[in-house]
Amino acid sequence: MLLAKYQDEGMEAGCDEAGRGCLAGPVFAAAVILSPDFLHPQLNDSKQVPEHTREELRIYIEMHALAYAVAQVDHEEIDRINILKASFKAMHLALDQLKKRPKLLLIDGNRFVPYKRTPHRCIIGGDARYASIAAASILAKTYRDAYMRDLHTRFPYYKWNTNKGYGTIEHRLAIAQHGLSPYHRKTFQCASPQLSLPIEAG
């Protein structure tokens, strides 16, 4: 059972990101404020939820959250400032858009750049412990997946509709064959994997 609150003094916003380890596309982040009685039996860390359930949860969260926002930082800025800073920036941009002001931020992970004067707590594995962080992970993941599916229609050979930009062998082989797209992160290790080729007998 996910925890509804970290403390009892004012609203909390859960924050999480998606796409940090990808070879292509933006990093997305979400911030979500839930009421203490928010409940959905299938809400969990987005990595533990099937894709079709994530889409259902996205609709439910957007309908029932007290406030939510999603933001992104593109691949070019990721290359300029690095992925960790880009992830924090995406979270800050999402927090900027919230229509309510939380008293505390719950951040998934072990590091964060403070947001204005709002106190925060970093929680390793927080997306599997707190409902607001789990909800943020669902929104960040579903918004990013939709973005990558849209890019797939323009660059179908990378199969972003299935790998979402992660460095699968299929994705790396496509890079080896077609080169980098305009959406690949140039500072990431995008080279194809070493393949063992059969040696023909002389």
N, C-alpha and C positions, 0 to 999 in steps of 0.2 A: 504494500500500500504506500503510495507516494504521500509525502508530508505536505500539508496545505500551507504551513507557515514556518518561518525560521524564528520569528519572535512575534509578539502581540501588539507592538506599538506602531501602528500605521501600515500603509500599503507597501508591499514589496513587488519589485519587478524582477522576474527571472530573465536571464540573458544567455543566449547560446549562439553559436555560429555553425555554418555548414560550408564545406568546400575548401577547407584549409589545406588538405593534402592533395588536391587535384592538380593536374598538369595544365588545365585550360579553364577559362571562364572566371567569373568573379567569385569572391567570397561573400556570402550572405550572412546576416545576423538578424536576430529578432529579439524584441523585448516584450514581455507579456506580464500584465497585472491581472491576477485572478481573484475572485472573491473567496473567502475561506471555505465556503460550501460548494465550490466548483467540484464536480465529480464526473469522470468518464472512466468506465472500467478498463478501457483499452489504452488509456493514456500512459505512455512510457517514453524512455529514451528512444528517439526516432530510429536508431540503428536496430532496435529490438522489435520494431513494428513493421508488418508487411506494407508494401507500397499502397495497396488499395485502402488499407486501414488508415494510413497516414493522410490520405486525401480526405477521408471521412472526418478524421480528427481536425484537420485544418478548418473545415466548414464549421464544425462544432465549436472550436476555440474562437473563431472569428465572431460567431453569434453570441457567445456567452462570456467572453473575457470582459473585464472592466475597461481594459485598454490594451491595445497591441500595436506594434509597428515593425516593419521589416525594411532593412536597408542593405545596400551592397557597395562593395569597392571593387572596381574593375581590375582586369589583369595587368593593365599598364601601370596602375598605381601600385599594385602588388609588387611589380618588378622594381618600381622606384623606391618604395619604403620598406619592403620585405613583408612576408605574409603575416608575421605575428602582429606588427604594427597595423597592418591592413585589417586584421580581424578585430582588433580593439577599436579602430576607427569605425568599422561597420557597426559595432555595438553602440558606440557613441552616437552615430547618425540615427540609429533606430530609437535610442533614448530621446534624442532631440524631438522626434515626431510623436512621442506619447502625448495623449490628450489629458492624462492625469500625471501628477508628480509623485513618484514613489519616495518613501522615507528610507528605503534600504534596497540595494541591488544585490541579487544573488547571481553570481557569475559561475558558469560551468568551467572548471579548470583550476589551475594553480597560480595564474598570474592575470593582472588586469591593470590598465592605466586608469587612475581615479577619474570619475566623471563629475566635473564641477565640484560641488561640496557634498555630494550625496555619498554617504558611507556605503561600503560594499563588503561582501564576504565571498571569497573564492572557495568553491567546493568541488573537490575532485570527484568525478562521477556524479555530479549534481543533477544531471539529466535523468538519472535513475533513482533520485532521492526526493526531489522537490517538484511538485506539480507545475509551478510556474516556469521552471527551467525546462522541464520536459515539454511543456507547451511551446516554449521558444524554440526548442530543437525541432519540433514538428514543423513549425512555420518556416524556419530558416531552410530546412531540408526540402519541403514541398515547393517553396518559391524558387529555390535554386534548381531543383529538378525540372520544373516547368521551363525555366530559362534555358537550360541545356537541351531539353527536347526541342525547343524552338530553334536553337542554333543547329541542331542535327539536320533540320530540313535544308539548311544551306551547305552543310559540310557532312553529308551522310556517311562518308567512308570512315570517319573516326568512331562511329557508333555511339555518339554521345547520348542517344536516347536510352541506351542500356547502361553504359559505364559512367555516365554523367561527368566525364572529364577525368576520372581517376585513371591511374597509370596501369591499366590492365595490359596483358600481353597483346591482346587484340588492338588496343589503342596505340601501343608503342610500335607495333608492326605497321599500322596505318601511317604513323609519323615517318617511319623509315621509307615507306613507299611514296607518300605524297608530300612529305616535308611538313613544316609547322604551319598552322593556320594563323590568321591575324589575331586569334583569341588565345593562343597558347602563351603560357607564362615563360618568358625567355630565360629567366633566372633559375628555373626549375630543371632538374635532370630529365629531359624529355627524350633522350636517346633510346633507340630500340634495344631490347634485351639481346644478349649474346645468344645466338642460335647455333646449335650443333648441326652442321651440315654433313650429309653422308659423303664419304670419300669414295670416289669411283675407283675400281680396280684398274690398274694400268694394263 
